[in-house]
Amino acid sequence: MSVYDDDFRVPEESRKGMDLERIEKAVREILIAVGEDPDREGLQETPNRVARMYGEVFSGLHRDISKDIKTFTSEDDEMILIGDIPFYSMCEHHLLPFHGKAHVVYIPRDGKILGLSKVARIVDTLSRKPQLQERLTSEIADTIQKAVDAQSVCVVIEAEHLCMTMRGIRKPGSKTVTSAMRGGCRSDARTRSEALALINRPRNIL
């Protein structure tokens, strides 16, 4: 049995493109390069742990996003909000985490809607690879629009980047906010305002 078989419930198809043994060897080399002893107690299993962690946090690289999409038919085409979706991703510039919340608003076309959990799964899958927040925001919007041929899509992401808070400028608590508008949310000011009002609603409203 491989030492990687218990790998954090990552689907097998998401790991096929990963060479976890090579990651393990690379992490060992990094430890040596920074002046550590990878054979000392406490570090002996670290390369293996990091390889398994990368198998999880980068699993979106090899997952077919279509597996996350399941649609239903509704009786109307009213605006839908799935808000405060937590996510964790890795900045491609420093391979440090950024994390926060995604808010997705869309207006269906011809009653075609996504299952609520599928929207969260799309956010999760697209975040599990080396990313830029701007790109992640656009990829979520494009995936939602393509999945249901939505009339309008608005995606807003607010996140904290560890490359700003634990290194560099070191400003903990700083938030980066990005948005992507598609269809009516881009072309119609009233639709855009309604979508943003939903996202910025008081959080005590059910």
Buried (B, 14 or more C-beta within 10 A) or exposed (E): EEEBEEBEEBEEEBBEEBEBBEBBEBBBEEBEEEEBEBEEEEBEEBBBEBBBBBBBBBBBBBBEBEEBBEBEEEEEBEBBBBBEBEBBBBBEEBEBBBBBBBBBBBBBBEEBBBEEEBBBBBBBBBBBBBBBBEBBBBBBBBBBBBBBEBBBBBBBBBBBBBBBBEEEEEEEEEEBEBBBBBBBBBEBEEBBEBBBEBBEEEEEEE
